[in-house]
Amino acid sequence: MNIISDVLDNDFLDAVVFKDTPYFITFTKYPGLRLKVNPKGRVSYITYGRIRFGGNPRTITHGTISKLSISEAIDMHYQTTKLLSKGLDPNLIKKTKAVQFTQSLIFEDIAMQFLNEKKNNKEYSELYFKHCKDYLFRNKLRVFHKLNIMTISHDMIHDWYDSVSNTPSSANSAMSLLTNIFSYAVTKNYLDFQLNPINSVNRIQLKYSNNKKNIQMDLKQELPRFIYQLWDPLNIHDVNLITRYAIYMMLITGMKKNDVLKMKWSQVSNKKFIKIEKKNFIQFFPINNHIDDVLQEMSLLRQKSLIQNEDQYIFYNANVPSKPLSNIRKSLIKYSVDLEWVVFPEAIRKTFTKLINESAIPTHHYYYLLGLNNKTSSFNSLSNYSISTIELSKSLDVVHKKLESLSPMTLPGINEPLRYFLTNKT
């Protein structure tokens, strides 16, 4: 017996009925995801799908509703379907992963792969690459070199950090590099997101507060606080709406500050994508519901200001509408009031990168959303890069679901709290 549902939320789970025989519940929004309801009260999330290139369908059990949140179960489902689409058997990987991937999961090999990729993509300068490799990696992180990355635990990281905290600044830098290496391992499917020890480290009470101009916000602690201040329900910060939406646009797109502030309406095409000219290619950033909300709000402000020019800046200077918004630093200081440091535009972009790292999307979508020129593929257009705006929009939705899960302003019955609160301010 199968039941088909259009919704999957906590109220639905609370209303699940137990019967004399097991049965399944499928969901129209999440093809392949099922709930198995057993008579004894056990309700489990499973993925049912066929491996690419043939073979019998596979049933992969993720866990019970008491141990997994809905967002965690959906993330695991998407990771599983990604493996199936590559022709891999998730059950076989679970059983034999330690044997199959021991050689490829050595921390030293993964770390060097990460650093070389950053260097080749010109995300790290030659000087910074050398500093990371020769000092942070070879020196500070040497205790992890020969270990299988799957065996590195929270306690090991905690003990390591205590052992190097006599040089707090470099210890923090090494911790940041360690975090990035683990995030990279997750994106490459070397490590399951649920097994990432960094998820439970919570920065381990860092002994020294770094200057975080170019560091991302902590997703568990700092980002929710920043989102709440950006919402600002009582309007205590008194920030111009144009500035507020510009900062929100940076948060949900990861675009560079100048790409957002100098964006014009002529770059917006049929509510499908935003055209951004880069140095060596043209990026077509997809427009999903979150981004469309911002564009609609800015369009309303534009109409109220009686601005007619179609080539006008989207985020314009309220005093001189023909010029773009320029100074957002004072507003960022206000929105950083709950943090121990001032969030800079580059930190917002790196935070978005962190969200992508923790979301199960294709690697080439990762590069495209960040506007990075991946040297291994043609990047002049979406068609040359074999990406459709629909595919890219779906990947962006996955990232935004991760962002939504971190929003502190949830209310019963509101499925997308961040969109609701940020664009329905009273």
C-alpha positions in Angstrom: 0.0 0.0 0.0 1.3 3.4 -1.0 0.1 6.9 -0.1 1.0 10.0 -2.1 1.4 13.3 -0.3 2.0 16.9 -1.6 3.5 18.0 1.7 6.3 17.0 4.0 6.4 19.0 7.2 6.4 18.3 11.0 2.6 18.5 11.2 2.4 15.8 8.5 4.8 13.6 10.4 2.9 14.0 13.6 -0.3 12.9 11.9 1.2 9.6 10.4 -1.2 6.7 11.1 0.2 3.3 12.1 -1.5 0.3 10.6 -1.4 -3.5 10.9 1.0 -3.9 8.0 3.9 -1.8 6.8 3.2 0.8 4.1 5.0 3.6 2.2 4.3 7.3 1.8 5.7 9.0 -1.3 6.0 12.8 -2.0 5.3 14.6 -5.2 8.0 17.2 -4.5 10.7 14.7 -3.8 10.7 11.9 -6.4 12.2 8.7 -5.0 12.0 9.8 -1.3 9.7 7.6 0.8 8.5 7.2 4.4 8.3 3.5 5.5 5.7 3.2 8.3 6.0 0.1 10.4 3.2 -1.2 12.6 5.4 -1.0 15.7 5.8 2.8 15.4 9.1 3.0 13.5 8.9 5.6 10.6 12.0 5.7 8.4 13.2 7.9 5.5 14.3 5.9 2.5 15.4 6.5 -1.1 14.1 4.2 -3.7 15.8 4.4 -7.1 17.5 2.7 -9.9 21.2 2.9 -10.6 22.1 4.5 -13.9 23.1 2.0 -16.6 20.7 -0.6 -15.3 20.2 -3.0 -12.5 17.4 -3.6 -10.0 16.0 -0.7 -8.0 17.8 -0.1 -4.7 16.3 0.8 -1.3 18.6 3.0 0.8 17.6 3.6 4.4 18.7 7.0 5.9 17.2 6.9 9.4 14.1 7.4 11.4 12.1 10.6 11.8 13.1 10.8 15.5 16.8 11.0 14.5 16.7 13.0 11.3 15.2 16.4 10.7 13.2 16.8 7.4 16.0 19.0 5.9 18.7 16.5 6.9 16.7 13.6 5.3 16.1 15.6 2.1 19.9 16.4 1.9 20.7 12.7 2.3 18.1 11.8 -0.3 19.7 14.2 -2.8 23.2 12.9 -2.1 21.9 9.4 -2.6 20.2 10.2 -5.9 23.4 11.9 -7.1 25.3 8.6 -6.4 22.7 6.6 -8.3 22.9 8.9 -11.3 26.6 8.3 -11.4 26.0 4.5 -11.5 27.2 4.0 -7.9 25.4 1.7 -5.4 25.0 3.7 -2.1 24.5 0.4 -0.1 27.6 -1.1 -1.5 29.6 2.1 -0.7 28.3 2.0 2.9 29.4 -1.7 3.3 32.8 -1.5 1.7 33.7 2.2 1.8 36.6 1.7 4.1 38.2 -0.9 1.8 37.3 0.7 -1.5 38.5 4.2 -0.7 41.3 3.8 1.9 44.1 4.9 -0.4 42.1 7.9 -1.8 40.9 9.1 1.6 44.3 9.8 3.2 44.1 13.4 4.6 47.4 14.4 3.1 46.3 13.5 -0.5 42.9 15.2 -0.2 44.5 18.4 1.3 47.0 18.7 -1.5 44.3 18.1 -4.0 42.3 20.9 -2.5 45.3 23.3 -2.4 46.3 22.6 -5.9 42.8 23.1 -7.2 42.6 26.5 -5.4 45.9 27.5 -7.0 45.0 26.3 -10.5 41.7 28.1 -10.3 43.6 31.3 -9.2 41.5 31.4 -6.0 44.8 31.3 -4.1 47.7 33.5 -5.1 51.1 31.8 -5.4 52.2 33.4 -2.2 49.2 32.4 -0.2 49.3 28.9 -1.7 52.9 28.5 -0.5 52.0 29.8 3.0 49.1 27.3 3.3 51.2 24.4 1.9 54.5 24.9 3.6 53.5 26.4 6.9 49.8 25.7 7.8 49.6 22.3 6.2 53.1 20.8 6.5 53.7 22.3 9.9 50.5 23.0 11.9 48.4 20.1 10.4 51.1 17.5 10.1 49.5 15.3 12.9 46.6 14.5 10.4 48.8 13.8 7.3 48.7 9.9 7.3 45.2 9.5 8.7 42.2 8.4 6.8 40.0 11.5 6.7 37.0 9.4 7.9 38.9 8.5 11.1 39.5 12.1 12.2 37.1 12.8 15.0 35.9 15.9 16.9 38.0 14.9 19.9 41.2 14.6 17.8 40.6 18.0 16.4 40.0 19.4 19.8 43.2 17.9 21.2 45.1 19.1 18.2 43.9 22.7 18.6 44.8 22.7 22.3 48.4 21.6 21.3 48.9 24.4 18.9 47.0 27.2 20.7 50.3 28.6 22.0 50.4 30.4 18.7 46.7 31.5 18.5 46.7 33.4 15.3 48.3 30.6 13.2 46.2 28.0 15.1 43.1 29.8 13.9 44.4 30.0 10.4 45.2 26.3 10.4 41.7 25.6 11.8 40.2 27.6 8.9 42.2 25.6 6.4 41.2 22.3 8.1 37.5 23.4 7.9 37.9 24.1 4.2 39.6 20.8 3.5 36.8 18.9 5.2 34.2 20.9 3.3 36.0 20.1 0.1 36.0 16.4 1.0 32.2 16.6 1.4 31.7 18.3 -2.0 33.9 15.6 -3.7 31.8 12.8 -2.0 34.9 11.6 -0.1 33.1 12.1 3.1 29.4 12.2 4.0 28.2 15.5 5.3 26.8 13.8 8.4 30.3 12.4 9.2 32.1 15.7 9.0 33.6 16.3 12.4 33.8 20.0 11.8 30.0 20.1 12.1 30.3 19.5 15.8 33.5 21.5 16.5 31.8 24.9 16.6 35.1 26.7 16.4 36.3 25.1 19.7 36.3 28.3 21.6 39.0 29.9 19.6 41.7 31.4 21.8 42.3 34.5 19.7 39.8 36.6 17.6 41.1 36.9 14.1 40.5 39.9 11.9 37.8 38.3 9.8 37.8 40.7 6.8 38.1 37.8 4.5 36.6 35.0 6.5 33.1 33.6 6.3 30.5 33.6 9.1 30.1 30.6 11.2 26.9 28.9 9.9 25.6 27.7 13.2 26.2 30.7 15.4 27.0 33.9 13.5 25.0 33.6 10.3 21.6 33.3 12.1 22.4 36.4 14.2 23.3 38.3 11.1 20.1 37.2 9.4 18.1 38.3 12.4 19.7 41.8 12.4 19.1 42.0 8.7 15.4 41.3 9.3 15.4 44.0 12.0 11.7 43.6 12.9 11.6 46.8 15.1 13.6 48.8 12.6 16.1 49.8 15.2 18.9 50.0 12.7 17.0 52.5 10.5 18.7 51.2 7.3 17.5 52.4 3.9 15.5 49.7 2.2 17.7 49.9 -1.0 20.8 49.2 1.1 19.0 46.4 3.0 17.9 44.6 -0.2 21.4 45.0 -1.7 23.0 43.3 1.3 20.3 40.6 1.2 21.0 40.1 -2.5 24.7 39.6 -1.7 23.8 37.0 0.9 21.5 34.9 -1.3 23.7 35.1 -4.4 27.3 35.3 -3.2 27.9 38.0 -5.9 30.7 40.4 -5.4 29.8 43.8 -4.0 30.4 45.7 -7.2 28.4 43.2 -9.3 25.4 43.8 -7.0 25.7 47.6 -6.5 26.3 48.3 -10.2 23.7 45.9 -11.5 21.2 47.4 -14.0 17.7 46.5 -15.0 19.0 45.9 -18.5 20.9 42.9 -17.2 17.7 41.1 -16.1 16.2 38.9 -18.8 12.6 37.7 -18.6 12.8 36.8 -14.9 15.1 33.9 -15.9 18.6 35.1 -15.4 20.9 38.1 -14.7 23.6 38.7 -17.2 27.0 39.6 -15.6 30.0 40.4 -17.7 33.2 39.0 -16.3 36.7 39.5 -17.5 36.9 36.3 -19.6 33.3 35.2 -19.8 29.7 36.2 -19.4 27.9 34.7 -16.4 24.1 34.1 -16.5 23.0 33.9 -12.9 19.6 32.2 -12.5 16.6 34.0 -11.0 14.6 31.9 -8.5 11.9 32.9 -6.1 14.3 34.4 -3.6 16.0 36.6 -6.1 12.7 37.5 -7.8 11.4 38.7 -4.4 14.2 41.2 -4.3 13.7 42.4 -7.9 10.0 42.9 -7.3 10.6 44.9 -4.1 13.2 47.1 -5.9 10.8 47.5 -8.9 8.1 48.8 -6.5 10.6 51.3 -5.0 11.6 52.3 -8.5 8.0 53.0 -9.4 7.4 55.0 -6.2 10.5 57.1 -7.1 9.1 57.7 -10.6 12.3 56.3 -12.2 11.6 55.6 -15.9 15.0 54.8 -17.4 15.2 51.1 -18.2 19.0 51.1 -17.9 18.8 52.5 -14.4 20.7 50.8 -11.5 18.7 48.3 -9.6 20.2 49.4 -6.3 20.3 53.1 -6.8 21.5 56.0 -4.6 18.3 57.3 -3.0 19.5 60.9 -3.2 20.8 60.7 -6.8 18.8 57.9 -8.6 21.1 58.1 -11.6 24.0 56.8 -9.6 24.5 53.4 -8.0 24.4 52.7 -4.3 28.0 53.0 -3.0 28.4 53.0 0.8 27.1 50.0 2.6 29.8 49.8 5.3 27.8 51.7 8.0 24.9 49.4 7.5 27.1 46.3 7.7 28.4 47.6 11.1 24.8 47.9 12.3 24.0 44.3 11.1 27.1 43.0 12.8 26.1 44.2 16.3 25.6 40.7 17.6 29.0 39.5 16.4 32.6 40.2 17.6 33.7 41.5 14.2 32.3 43.6 11.4 31.0 41.5 8.4 32.7 42.7 5.2 31.2 42.1 1.7 33.9 39.5 1.0 32.9 37.6 4.2 29.3 37.4 2.9 30.6 36.0 -0.4 32.7 33.4 1.5 29.7 32.6 3.6 27.7 31.8 0.5 30.6 29.7 -0.7 30.4 27.8 2.6 26.7 27.2 2.0 27.4 25.8 -1.4 30.1 23.5 0.1 27.5 22.1 2.4 24.9 21.6 -0.3 24.8 18.7 -2.6 25.1 20.3 -6.0 27.3 19.5 -9.1 30.8 20.9 -8.9 30.4 22.8 -12.2 27.3 24.4 -10.8 29.4 25.5 -7.8 31.9 27.3 -10.1 29.2 28.9 -12.2 27.2 30.2 -9.3 30.3 31.8 -7.8 31.3 33.3 -11.2 34.6 31.5 -11.3 36.3 30.6 -14.5 36.9 26.8 -14.4 39.9 26.3 -16.7 38.8 22.7 -17.5 35.7 23.8 -19.4 34.4 26.4 -21.8 32.8 29.2 -19.7 31.7 31.7 -22.3 28.0 30.8 -22.1 25.6 28.4 -20.4 25.1 26.4 -23.6 28.9 26.0 -24.1 29.1 24.9 -20.4 26.3 22.4 -20.8 24.2 24.0 -18.1 20.5 25.0 -18.5 19.1 27.9 -16.4 16.6 25.4 -15.1 19.3 23.1 -13.8 21.2 26.0 -12.3 18.1 27.4 -10.7 17.4 24.0 -9.1 21.0 23.9 -7.6 20.5 27.5 -6.3 17.2 26.3 -4.7 19.2 23.6 -2.8 21.6 26.2 -1.5 18.7 28.4 -0.5 17.1 25.5 1.4 20.3 25.2 3.4 20.1 29.0 4.0 16.5 28.7 5.0 17.3 26.0 7.6 19.6 28.5 9.3 17.0 31.2 9.5 16.1 32.0 13.2 12.7 33.5 12.3 10.6 30.4 11.6 6.9 30.2 12.4 4.4 27.4 12.1 2.8 27.2 8.6 5.4 29.3 6.9 7.5 27.1 4.6 10.0 29.7 3.5 10.7 31.9 6.6 13.6 33.9 5.2 11.8 35.0 2.0 8.7 35.8 4.0 10.3 37.9 6.7 12.9 39.7 4.5 10.3 40.8 1.9 7.3 41.3 4.2 8.6 43.8 6.7 6.0 45.9 8.4 
